[in-house]
Amino acid sequence: MPDKPLKPNDKVSTWFHQACGPWRNFWSKTGKLTKSQERSAKILLLVGFSLLAALIVNPYSPPSVQTYQVGDVAKENIKATADFLVEDQESTAQRRKELLDQVLSVYDLDGRVGEEIQERLHEAFEFMRQSYREAKGQLAAHGGSEPGNNCCWQKSRNLTAY
C-alpha cells in the first residue's frame, strides 16, 4: 500500500484490483488488464451490481392484468382495485320498514298533562294574588308597619308541587 493518501479513483482501482485478482487470467494472458479492458470490466461490474440490487429490492413483479370479455371464465381470482357500491334499493327499503316497525315509542302521550299544568299555574297565580291582597290589608290594619311574615307561608302549605 502506498504511504500517500489515495484519491477516490485510486481507492476504486485498488479495490477493483484486489477483487479481480484471481480472475485476471481469464481476461488477459499476461495477467494485466489494459485501460480499456479495466474500464469495460468496471462497467460490467456496475451493471451486474445494479441488476442484483434491482432484483433484491423488487424480486417479484405481478403479471400484467388480463382483460376479460363478458362470458369469459377467469383463470384465477381477481381482486378489485377500488370499492364499488352496489345498493339493492328494494331490500334496503324493506329492511328499513321492518326496523321502523320494531322501534318502540320512547314516550307515553298524555293529552291531559297540558291542561293540568295550566290549571296548577292558574291556582298558583291566584294564590299569590290573594296573599298579596291579604298582606296589603294587614299592612293597612297595622298602620303602615310590616305585615306578618307568616301570612303567605301559612297558606302555601295547602299548595302542593310536583
Secondary structure, 3 states (H helix, E strand, C coil): CCCCCCCHHHHHHHHHHHHHHHHHHHHCCCCCCCHHHHHHHHHHHHHHHHHHHHHHHCCCCCCCCCCCCCCCCCCCCCCCCCCCCCCCHHHHHHHHHHHHHHCCCCCCCCCHHHHHHHHHHHHHHHHHHHHHHHHHHHHHHCCCCCCCCHHHHHHHCCCCCC
